[in-house]
């Protein structure tokens, strides 16, 4: 595919898919689009800007969203889909369940995106090795989730947080979404 301007439907892999693409291809492509959008929304910002909480009524920062999504990748793919012993939390800093969002004072963009990228790579490997019908169980509750459910949930998880990222980015430097 040739390069196109950001926001141009021709640059969006989702629209390059065949209208008869199989379910797995659709789910993988739509999730990867959301993952890529997270990176695009943070591009070109300093560590200070990524850590900033520019919306007065919210404690959210872009770097906090990235840390949260790294945690969610780890939880659902390693903890649920792989149905393996829980590898532990990424940010076991406090008893605060939302620590990835809050404890960002020393976080850096390169370090955070490297950690997030590692989690995404592991997630992709786990997903690629299983069918959509593969079922794992949620640590703690034992609730069963198929890979199909997890991929769909992850698309939803990213999409919701990307809306927040749009607002944060616009408040930081005026740049708006795609």
N, C-alpha and C positions, 0 to 999 in steps of 0.2 A: 504494500500500500504506500502511496506517495505521501510525503509530509503535507499536512494541511494546518491551517491556523487553529489555535486552541478554540474550542467551542464549535468548530466546523464539524457537522455530522460525518464528513468523510474521514476525519481523524479519530473517530470514535469506533473502536473495534466492535462494539455492540451492533452498530448499524452495518458493519461489513459482513456480519454473519448471514449465512443463507437463511431464507425464511423457513427452511425445513430442517434447521440445525437440531441435533438431538438434545435432549434435556440436559445431559451432563455438560455438553459444550456451552449451552446457554448459561447454566448456573456458574460454571467456572469463569466464563467471560464476564458476566455481570459482576461477580465478586471481585475479579481482578480490576475491573473498571473502577469500582468503589475504592479499592486499595490504592490504585494509582491517583485517584482524585484526592485522597488524603495527602499524598506527597505534593501534588500540585498546589493545594491550598496553603501549604507551609513553605513553598519555595521562596528563596530570596530573603527570608527573614533572619534576623540575628537571634542569638540565644535569648537575649533580653526580650525581644519582641515575642518569641515563642513562649516564654514564661509569663508574659504580661497577662493581666486579667482586665481587658479593656472595657468590659461591660460592667458598669457599677453594680448592677443588681445580681451579678453572677460571679461565682468564684472560678469559673472555667478559664483555662488557657489552652492554646493549641497544643503545647507540649504535653499537657495533662490529658488531652484527648488521645494523642498518639500513645502515651503510656497505658491508658485505659484499653485501647484497642489491641495493644500487644498482649495485655493480660487476658482479654476476651479470646484472642486467637489461641493462646496457650490453654485456657480453660476448656474451650469447646473441642479443639482438635486433639490435644494431648490428654486431657482429662476425661472427655466424653467419648469422642469417636474412637480413639486408640484403646479406650477401656483399659488403660494401663495404670499402674500405681501413680498417684498424683505427684508430678515433679516438683511441686511447691510453687509458692507465689513469686512473682517477679519483684514486687515492691512490698516486702514484708517489713515495713518500717515502723508501723504502729498498729494499734487495734482498729484504726479507721479503715472501714471497708472501701472508702473512696480515696485511700492514700495515693493511688496513681494520679488522681486529679489534683490533690492538695499539696503533696510534698515535692514541689518542683523547684525549690530555691536553688539547688545545685545542679539541676538537670541541664544537659546541653543537647542541642539539636543533633550533632553527629552521633553522640552516644545513644540517644533515645531512638533515632531512626535505625541505627545498627541493631539495637535490641529488637525493635519492632520487625525489621527485615528478617532477622534470625527466626522469629516466631512465625512469620508468614511462610518462610521457606520450609520449616518443619510442618506447618499446616498443609501446605501444598503436597508434600511428600506423603503425609498420612492419608490425605484425601485421594491421591492418585493410586494408592495401593488398595483401595476399597471400592466396592460397588455402592451405588446410591442407596441400596437397600440395607447396607451394613448397619448394624445397630450397636450402640454403646450405651453405657449408663452413666448418669450424672453422679459425680462423687458426692457422697453425703446422702442424697435423697434416693438414689437408685433409679430415678426416672429414666426411661429408655428414650433414646433419640436416634433417628436414622441419620446417615450422612446427608441425605436429601434435606431433612429438616434443618440440620446444622448449616448447610450451605445457604439455604433460604433465610434462616435467621441471621446469618452473618451479613448477607446483603442488606437486610433490614437494619441491623445494628450499625453498619457503616453509614447507610443513607441517613439515619436519624442524626448521627453525630456529625456528618458532613454539613447538614443544615446549620448546626451550631458553629461549625468551623467557618462557614460563610459569614456569619454574623461577626464572629471574632476577627476574622481577617479584614472585613470592611471597617471595623472599629479601629484596627491597628493602622492601616495605611490607605483605606479607601478602595482597595481592590475588591471587586465583586466576583462572584462565582462564574462558572462557565456560561 
